[in-house]
Amino acid sequence: MGLHPLEFSECYLDSPGFREKIKSHEAELEKTNRFIKELYKDGKNLINATKQLGMAQRKFAQCLGEFQFEYIGDAKTDDEKCIDDSLLEFSSFLKNLEDQRELMMRNITETLMKPLEKFRKEQLGAARAERKKYEKETEKYYSSLEKLLNMSAKKKEPQLQEADSQVEVMRLHFQEESLDYVCKLQEIQERKKFECVEPMLAFFQTVFTFYHQGFELANDFDHYKQDLQINIQNTRSRFEGARLEVNELMKRIREAPQEYRQTSPISSEGYLYVQEKRPPPFGSSWVKRYCTFVKEQKILHMVTFDHRSGGKMGETESVTLKSCVRKTTDVLDRRFCLDLDITDRPGTVLTVQSMSEDDHKFWMQAMGGKEPLGHYLGRTCSKERGSMCLVEMDQVSTKFLSNLLGDGSSKMVLLKLISSTVVDAQLDDLGMGFVQNSINAIEKRGINDQGLYRVVGVSSKVQKLLALMIEEKSHEVDLSTSEEWDVKTITSALKLYLRSLPEPLMTYGLYKDFINPAKSGSPESRFQAIHCLVHKLPDKNQHTLGLVLKHLANVADHSKQNLMTVANLGVVFGPTLMRPQEETVAAIMDLKFQNIVVEILIKQHQKIFAGAPESCPASGGPVLLAPTRQSKKVARQNRPLAVYNPQALDIKSAVSPDGSSPTPAADDGSTGSSDSVESQPSSRSPPLATPSDTPPEKSGHTPLSSPLSNTSTGGGASHAGSAGSRETNLTGAVSSDEAQAEESVPVARKAEAVYPCEAEHDSELSFLIGAIFTGVTPSREPGWLEGVLDGKKGLIPENYVKFL
């Protein structure tokens, strides 16, 4: 059983049972007071801990926002740009979340801490004051009563009457105080039920609203997360492809470093030890210098550089070379030396030492070195530790091969043995027939095989198949019905054939022209440039490329079964269909742009090979960087009401036309990279339009930096009635200002396109630079306009046009 009720009639009896009831009520209020004090203390600790968390997360967000990735090369792909911007996006996300947390903590102070403390001080404090007053009156009344009863009956009647009247007044005053105290005790006992719990409700409503805001933010973040995951996957795939190429190049350079030594028709570079002569008796010293020899001017630039001193670089010294003579070991007891006659210092000979025999030959050839007088070639070579010079070696080699091979039949055997390891692939009728034969077999037998073109065949079988197919009898083998060759062997042989061509399908001459559009420009300008370049290819190249791309588009259409998306095919066939003539790390860094070009070719092969374009952009002209268009996705402005946010309510953005709260639609993941033409238009938003000639930078998605509380409203949760009235107002009439805004009709204007645009939805317009729009009015979609072009009405990105 709970507390006993305190009857007012018992105030007059003031029985021991009544006093026990009062004590139990007082004990309960004291327990409530201790509870509120402890709760207030813990609440303060919670607020302080949350502030510390907020500070740590803001510092973490600041660290994210200040860091930027550097990239190798002269350009970044759109995927890399999105990845670079992701840290700033994450920073904005965390700052936005912390703004909401800070707002939540301020409202917790207002809705929980202050009401509880107010109840404790005003109500429980008042009860304690009433208790002291009641006890004081009790003491006075019963003391006076005892004093009266102890008074002698022999006192005079007036004195007795006066004493009786005083005690009566005290009794009445005591009883009134007892009634007030009993009433106060029971009032506070009943009041605490809602005065304590209602702030708790407001606290939890505030917390839940904060978490709901986070949930809504996560929903808005989801489409960006999906896009970023695709960006990361595409970048990782390109990295894996580039890493394989780099490892192959490193392996080839390790096996034959001199063949890959960077040479230039203008200059030669490398380390040389330079002899610095000193006056007797100090002798001479040898100093390592990095030398650059400019062949045309015959100027040798020398920079002192010592790796052991932390890479400290000295001053540059330049001399003009008159002649270069090899220095023999009988003159100087050091190998690989050269004497340089310097024009700047007549009579001065500069002696240098190269690093090795190969390096010695390199500098001799670069500087036009000569043998010293009195040393003919055969004698000189014999003195260099018994090594044989090139002329003698060639003579001996020729004689040895003639004796070894003998007749012509033996020579043919050796030539076949040598050529058996090299595929003699040519882009002729035989090769094109092999391509068509392979495509037919793959599409008939293995179009749904997982990892098609990624799973490689056995090298020996691939070589054997390709050697068979490039012979004259290849037309007799139908790969689509032959069980001897599995699908992975056929796909590997097709890739090997395309890679073994003397010149790739997309030619060395057009390589840079194909790569440049992928490094900059809008998707539309990339497509236009690549479309034009394809029709500049030789007829055989163009025909074979069309066969391959049509086949790859068919493979991509079955990506749900074979897992080979357009992006995956771009990684596989980027270095197969196009490659630079010179193998360098810088060229391998362009692999990612090769992949982008191939992606565009696969996606747009029907348009590209349907016919040549009517007009082509001028080669070498500036590439227009079109700003990114506004996403028509439901943004985070449509948010549920926050009970703690005191900002004004925006009815239009808070409720959809049917009165329900709109929810953002989920994006479908794209199978291609964000650099190709059809990649995820709905995940972008434009920056503000700018009148300058330079277009704004692209943004890969809807910005997350807008505060969550722009449209969320509500006061303290303790005012339950006001929150309910706000919810009721949401379905009511729109304010007069908004009604007037809806009734006003915008003025239609003319506008001109300053960037090309390809429609990505049925509701959008496609246009080229210079297109004139009529009837242009603001759209309800943020960042978009509505206009008419060639009789068709649709949406126009606001920052793609200028008003006339």
C-alpha positions, 0 to 999 in steps of 0.5 A: 500500500502507498502513502495514507491520505491525510484527512483534514479532520485529523488535524484537529485530533493530531493523533500519533497515527496522524503524525506517523502519516505526516512523517511518511509523507515527509520521508517520501518528499525527502527521497524525491529531493535527493533523487532530483539532486542526484539526477541534476548532478548526473545531467550536468556530467552528461552535458559536460561529457557530451560537450567533450565528445562534441569538441573531439568530433569537431577537431576530428572533422577539422582534421578531415577537412584540412587534408587533401590528396595529391595525385600523380600526373597532370589530371584526375578522373571524376572518380578521383575528384569525388574521392578527394572531396569526400574528406571535406564532405565527411567533415561537413557531415560531422560538423552538421551533426555536432551542430545538432548535438549542441542544439540538443544539449542546449535544449536539454538544459532548458527542458530537463535541468531547469524544470527539475531544479525549479520544482525542487527549489520551489515545491520541495523547498516550499514544503520544507519551509512549511514543515519548519513552520508547522513544527514551530507552531506545534512547539508553541501551541503545546508549550503554551498548553502545558503552561496553561495546564500547570497554572494554579487554579487559585489564580484570579479569574481574569488571569485564567480567562486571559491565559485561556484566550491566549491558548485558544488563539494559539490552538486555532493558529496551530490548526490552521497551520496544520491544515495548510501543511497537510494540504501542501504535502498532498499537493506536492505528492500529486504534483511531482508525478507530472512535474518530474516526469514531463521534463523527462519526456521532453528530454527523451523527445529531444534525444529521439529527435536528435537521433531521428535527425541523424537517421534522416541525415543518414538517408540523405547520405545514403545516395552519396555513399553509394556513389562514393563506393562506386568511385572507390571501386572504380579507382581500386580496379584501375589501380590494380590494372595500373599496378600490374602494368607497373610491375611488368615494366619494372621487371623488363627494366630490371632485366635490361636497364640500358634499353630503358634508359631515358634518352633525349635527342636534346640532352643526356644525363647521368652521374660522373666523377670529376677529377679536381686537381690540387697543387702539390703535395695534395694530389687530386680528389674525385667528386661525384656530380650529376651532369647534363650534356646539351648536345647542340650547344655542347654545354656540360652542366654539372651539379655537386650532389652527395646522397650520403649528406641527406641529398644536399645539392651544391652549385651548378657549374657549366663548361663548353666541350671542345672534344672528348677522348677516351683515357686509357688505363696505362695513362691513368690507373682508373677505368671508364675515364674520359678526357674533356677538352674545355673551350672555356679554359684553353689548355685545360683538360677535365678528366671524368669517370663514368660508373660502368662500361655501359655508362662509359659507352653511353657518354662516349656516344653522347659526347662524340668521344674518340679513341686516343692517338696511337691506340687502334681499336683492336689493341685498345679493346684487348687492353680493357681486361681482355674484353672484346670490342663490338667490331671484333664481336660482330665478326666472331659472331657472324663466323660462329653462326655461319659455321653453326647453321651451315645450309639454309635449312638449318637457318630456317629451323633456328628462325622458327625456333626464335619466332615461336615465342613471338606472336606475329599478329597483323590486322589483316583479313586473317586477323579480323576473321579470328576476331569475329570467330572468337566473338561468335564463340564467346557469345555462344558458349560463355557470355554468362561466365563469371569473370569473363575476360578477367579469368585468364587461360593457360599461357601455353594453350593461349599461345598454341591457339593464337599460333593456330588461328593466324595460319592460313587454315584458321578458317577451318576451325570453328571455335563456337563448336570446338570443344578443344578450346575453353572460353577462357583460352579464347578470351585470353587469345583474343586479348593477346592478339589485340595486344600483339598488333604492331600498332593498337587498334586506336593507333599511336598517333591518336593516343593523346587525342583520345586521352585528352577529352577524358582528362577534362570537359563535360560528358557531352564534350567527351563523347563528341571528341571521341566520336570524331576521333573514332572516324579518323581511324583507318578503315580496318581499325575502325571496323575491327574496333566496332566489332569488339565494342559491340561485343563488349556492350553485349557482355556488359548487358549480361553483367548480372550473370558474368559480373563484368560491368562497363567499368570492369571491361574498361579496366580490362580493355583500356590497355588492350585497345589503346596504349602509348608508343613509349612505355613509362610510368607516366604513361601507365598513370594514364591507364585510368583515362584509357579505361574511361575512353573505353567505357564511353566507347562501350556505352555509346558504340551505337551512336559512334558507329552509326555514322560520322558526326556532322561537325567536330570540335577544333583540335587543340581548342580549349575544353569547356568545363560544364558545371554540374547540374542540380540533382532532382532528388528529395533533399534533407530540407524535408525533415520531421519536426524537431520538438526542440528547435525554436525556428519558424515552421516552413510548411511547404518544405515540411509536408509534401502536397498530399500531406505526408512526409516525403522520403528520399528515393534510393539510388541505383548503383551505376555499373560504370564510372562517374567519368563516363557519359551516363554515370549517376546524374541524380547524385550531383548538384550545381554551385551557384551560377557565376557570371564569370567565364570560368565555370564553377567547380564540379560537385559529385553530389548534393552538399551535406553542409546545409544545417539540419535545422533549417526547417525543423521546428518546435519549442520545448517538449514540456509544452505538449499542447503547443507541439500538438497545435503545430502538428495540427497547423501543418495540415491547415491553410497556408499562410497569406504570404505563401498564398500570395507567392503562389498566386504571383506569376513569374515573367518568362524570359529568353536565355542562351546556353553557355555550356552543352548539356545532354538530357539525363531524364525525360523531363530535361532538355538536351542542347548545345552551346548557343541554343536559345530558350524561350519562356524561361521561368524558375522551376520548383526544382532548386537550381533548375529552370523551365523553358522551351527549345524547338517546341519542347518544354523541359528543365534546364540547369540554371548555371548552364545558361545566361539570360538575354 
